[in-house]
C-alpha cells in the first residue's frame, strides 16, 4: 500500500522557528472566544491576505484538493405559477449519490432574462427552508426580477437521505436539527477531513453551479444570503467563491461567536482566522451585515462592522459595506428582509441606493406542495451515509496520492505551491 502524503505538508512549510515549548495549550479558544481581525494596513497587501484566508477555508473544510466536478444531474419540476413569480421543485447531486433539494423561484411577466440569481440558505430553525423568512424573501426576489433558490441545509426536510427512517418513511429522529447535527460526526473520518461543514460548503458551491447553468440566469450576477447558521454558510461560500458577487448576512457569528453547530466548525477552520476575517475577505464586493438592536447584539455588530468597514475603506470601497441594527433580534425579520431587497437591487440590478424596498404580501404555499421527496423516498442511486463516507474517503485518497512528490524537484514544487495553494481552483484559475 502506498503511503499517503501527510496533510501537514500541504498546509505548512518546515520552519526553523519552532518554539521550545508547545504554545497551543496556553490559550485555548472555543467558538465563543472573542476574536480580532488580522489587520493589513496597505491595500497592496490585501490580496495576499485574502489568499491566506481562502487557504484556511479550503484546508479546514477538506476542499483541497477539491472534489471532482461531477455531473449535477439537476432536476427541476412541478412548476406552479403565482402572482408575479413561479415556484418549482429541485434536486441535484453535489457529489455522486448525494441529493440536495430545494425550491426555485423565478420571475413571471418580466421577459426571459437572463436574470440575476440569489442562493438562500436557512438557519437552524426547525422548519428549515419552509420558515417564513426564507419563503417570503424568495417570493419577493422573484417579483423583483431575481431568480431565488431556497436550498435545504444537509439533514433538513428533503435533503435528509442519511437520516434513519421508520417503516412509514418518517424520520426516526423527528427534529430536523437532530438529523442535521448527527451527520459526519465520526472523529476517525474527520482525520480524512470529512466534516459536516466541509460537505455543506461543497453543496453550496455546487448550488451556485446549478444556478449558473440555468438558461434564464446571468451567471455573472450571483448573490447569496442567509440567517444564523445559513449566514455562516453563505459567508464561507462567498469568502471562497468569487462568483458570489453580492451578500447579505443576518446574524452571523463574527468577533464574539463562531457558530455552535458542527456545520459551522470544521477542524482547523479557525486556527488563525475567524468569521471576521472571512467577512473582510469579501471586500470590495458588496456586503450587508444585519443584526438586532439588543445591547449585546448591537455592540457586537458595531464592533464587527467597524473592523470590516476598515478593510473596505482601505480598498476605497466604503459604499459597498453596511452594518445595520434593526429591531427584532438577529433573525431575518421583515425589516431586515426589506433592507436586503434594496441591497440586492443595487448590487445585482444597478438600481439606485435605497434604505429598503417594501415586501409585498403573498399567499404561502403549503409546505407539502413544496416538498421534493414528501414520503422520504429517494432515487435508487442515493447513497447511505456509510457508502457516501467510503466514497468520499476513497476520492480523497486518490486526490492526495496525486500530490505525492516523486523526487526532490517535485517536492520543491509542492513546497512552493503550499504558500499559495488557494490560487489553484477546483474549476478554473479565477474560481476561488
N, C-alpha and C positions, 0 to 999 in steps of 0.2 A: 504493500500500500504506500502510495506516495505521501510524503509529509506535507501537510498544509502550511502555507506561509503564515507565520504568526501575524495576527492582526495589528499588533503594535507597530510593526514595520511600515504599515500603510499610513499610520497617523503621526508618527513621531520619528524624528531623526535621532541618532545616537548623539549624546551630548556629554562633554566633559564636566558640565556644571551640575552634576548630580550631588545634592546635599548629603552630608554625612548622616543626618537624621531624617527619617521619613516625616515630612511636614503635613501629610494629608490628614492625620488623625488629630491634629491640634485644633482645627477649626472645622467641625462637622456642620454641613449645611443640609437643610431639608427644604421642601417646597415652599415653606413659609418664611424662610430666611430672607431678610431684605437684601436686594442686590442693587448694584450700581452699574451704570452704563460704562463700558470700556471706552474711554474718551479718545478722540482724534481731533487735533486742533488744526490740521492742514487739509483742505479739501482734496489736494492731490494724493493724500494718503488714504482717503476713504475707500476707493475701490479695492485696495489690498485688504483693508479691514473687513469689508463685506465678503470678500473671498474666504477669509478665515471663518467668518460666521457661517457661511454656507457649508464649508468643510465640516464644521462641527455638527450641523444638522444631518448631513449625509452620513457621516460616520456614526453618530449617535443612533440614528434610525435604521442603520443597517442597509443603507441605499448606495453604498459604494463598495464594490462595483454595483451599479444599478441593475435591477431585474431587467430581463429582456422585454422589449416592447411587443408582447404577443397580441394577436387579434382581439379586439374588444368584444366582437360578436354582439354588438348592441342591438336590442330590440325595442322599438317604440310602437306602442299600440294603444287601443282603447280610447281614441280621441273623443273628447266631449267639448262642444263649443258653447261658450257662455258670452256674457256681455263684455265685449272688448278683448276677450282672450280665449284661448283653448287650453285644455289640460290633457295630458297623455300619461300613460304608464311606461316606465323604462326599466330595463335591467341590462347590465353589461358585465364583462369579466375583466377586472384589472389584472388578474393572474389566472391562468387556465384552471377552470373548475371552481373559482371563487365568484359568487354572484353578489353584486351591489345593485340596489334598486332605488327608485325614487319617482318623482313626478316632474314632467316637463311642462312649463307654462309658456305659451307663445302668444305674440300679439295677433289680434284679429282686426281687419279693417285698416291696416297700415301698410299694405303692399306686401311684397315677398321678401323684403330685406335686401341685403344682409343686415341683421340687427346686432347690436352688442349683446353680450350674454353675461349673466352673473351666476356663479356657483353659490348656493345657500346651504350652510351646514348648521344643523340644530345643536342644542346643548344637551345636558343630561336630564332635561325634563322627561318625565315618564312617557309622554305622548310622542316623543321623538319628532319626526318630520311633520306629524299631524298637529303639533302645538299651534295655537292661534297665531303667534308671532311669525312662524315660518310660513304658514299658508298665506296669511294676509300680505306679507311683503312680496311673495311670488306673484300673486294676483296683480298687485299694484305695479310691479316691474313690467309685467306683460302688457298691461294697459298703457304704460308709458312708452312702449316700443322696445322693450328689452326682454330677450329670452331668459327665463329663470329656471334653473334646475334645483329642485328641492330634494336633496340627496340624504339617504339614511347614513348614520354612523354604523359601523360594523356591530352586529349584535342586536340592532334595533329593528322592530317591525318586519319589513320584507328582506332585510339583509342579515338574517339570523339562521343561516343554514347549519351552523355548527351547534346550535342550541339543542339539547336533548328534548325529545318530544314524547307526549302521551300518545296513546293509540288513536285518539281523535285528531291528532296533528297539533294540538295546543302545546305551548312550551311547558316543560316541567318546572322551570323557573318562571313564575308568572310575571316578574318585573323585567322590563326591557333592560334597565341598567345592570341588573344582576347577570343577564346573559352577555351583555357588552363587557363588563369588567372581568368576566371569567376567561376571556379569550387570551390565548398565548401567554399564560402565566407560569409555565414550567421554567424554572430558573436554568435548567440544563440547556433548554432550547434557546434561552436568551444569550448563552455563550456563542450561539450562531447568529446573534443579533436579530433574532426573531422576536418582535415585540408588538403589542397592540398599537403603540404609537407609530412604529415603522410601517406596518401593513396599512393602517389607516391613512398615513401620509401618502403611500403609494396609490391607494384607492382614490385619494383626492387628486393626485397628479393625473391619473388616468381619466378621472371625471372631466378635467379640463380638456384632455384629448377628445373625449366624447363630444363635448360642446363644440370644439373647434372643427370637428368633422361634419357637423350638421350643415346642410346646404343653405340654410337661412341665417347663419351666424357669421358675423365678421370676426375672423379668428384673431385679428389684431386688437380687438376691443373686448377683453375679458376682465370681469370683476369678480371679487369674492367677498362674502360677508357671512357672519355667524355670531352667535351669542354664547357666552360662557365657554364650555369646552369646545363648542363649534368655532368660537372666535380664536381659540388657541390653535385649532387645526388649520384655519384659514391663514393665521399668522405664520405658521411653519411652512405652509404651502407657498404663500406669496414671497416669503424670505428666500426660498429656494428656487422658485419658478418665476422668471421674469415675464412670462406671458400674462401673468395676473397683473393687470395694469392699474386697477383702482380697488381700494379695500376699505371696508367699514367694519369695525370690531366693537361689539357690545359686551363690555365686561370681561375682557381677557385678563388673566393674571399677568402682572409685569413685575414692578420693583419689589413688591412685598408678597407676591403669591404666584407660584409657577404651575398651578393646577394640582388637583388632589387625586386624579384618576391615572391609572397606568396608561391610558390612551394619550395622556399629555406628557408622560415622563418615561422616556426610553433611557436605558443605562448609558451613562456618559453624555447625554444630550446637553446638559447644562454645566459641564465641568468648568468651563471658562466663561461662557456666555449665558445670558438669561433671556427671558421674553423681551426685556427692554432692548437688548441688542438685536434680537430678531425683528422687532418693530422698526428700529433705526435702519436696519438693512434694506427696508423698502424704499428709503429716500433715493431719489427725489420723486418717486411715484406717489400719487395722491393717497393719503392715509387719514381716515377719520376714526378717532377713538371716542367711544361713548361710555359714560358712566353715570352713577347715581349722585344725588345731592346729599346723602347722609354724610356725616362728618368724616368718617373713615374713608369711605369710597371717594368722596370729593377730594380729600387731601391726597390720596394715593394717585388719583387721576391727574391732579395738578402737578404732583412730583414727576410722574411718568411723562406727562405731556411736556413739561418744561425740558426734560432731558432729551426727548426725541426731537422736540422743536429746535433744540440747539443744533442738531445734525442737519435738519432741513435748512436752517438759517446759514449754516456753514456752506451749504451747496447752493445757496441763492434760490431756494425753492420754498420760502416761508408760506406761500399761498396754497401749497399742496398738503399742508398738515393742519388738522384741527383736533382739539381735545375738548369735548363738550360734556358738562354735567347737567343731567336732566332729572326731574322728579320721577320717582317710581322705582328706584333701585337700578341694578346693573343690567337687568334683562331687557330684551328688545321690545319695550312697550311702544305705544303708538307715537309718542313724542319722539322717541329715538328713531323709529322707522321713518317718520316724516323728515327728520334731519338727514337720514341716509339717502332717501329718494333724491333729495336736492343734490347731495354729494355725487351720486352716480350720474344724474342728469348732466351735471357739469363735467365730470371726468370722462364719461363714455359717450355722451351725446352733444358735447360742446355747447351746452346751454349756459345762460348767464348764471353767475353765482347767486344762490338764494339760501336763506336760513332753513327753509323747509318747503316741501310740496305736500299739500293735504292728501291724506289717504281717503280714497273713495269707498263707500260701503259696497259689500258684495254678499252673495248668497253662498255660504260654505257648503262644499260637497261633503256628504257623509264619509267618514274615514273608510268604510268598506268599499265605497265606489272608487277610492284611490289606491286600494291595495293591489299589489302586483302578484303576490303569492298568498292569497287570502286563506288557504287551508294549510299553509305551512309545507306545501309540497313543491320541491324544487326540481329542475330538469334532471334527467338521468345522469348527466355528466358532472353534477355538483359533487364536490369532494366532501368527505368527512374532515373534521379538524385534524385527525391523525394523518390522513392521507395528504392534506394540504401541508401540514408541518413537514412531512417527509419530502414532499416535492420542493418546498421552499429551501430546506437544508441541502438537498441534492443539487439544486440550481446554484445555491450559494457556494458549495464546494467547488463546482466547476468554474465559477467566476473567479474565485480566489486562486485556484490552481493555475488559471490562465495568466495570473500576475507573477507567478513564482519566477524569479530570475534564474537563468541557467548558467550565467558566467559573470565575471566581475563587471563587464561593461553593462550588462542588463541590470545588475544590482545598482550601479551608479545611476542609471536612468531612473530606476524606481525611487532611489533616494531623492533625486531631484524632483521627481513627479510628486512626491509626498508633500512638498511645500506648497503646491498649487493644484491639488487634486480636483478641487471643485470646479476648475475651469474646463474639465473634461466632462461633457454632458452624456447622459444616457440616450439622448436623442440627437442633439446637434451642439455645436460649439456654443451657440447662443442660448440654449435651452435653460441651463442652470447658471 
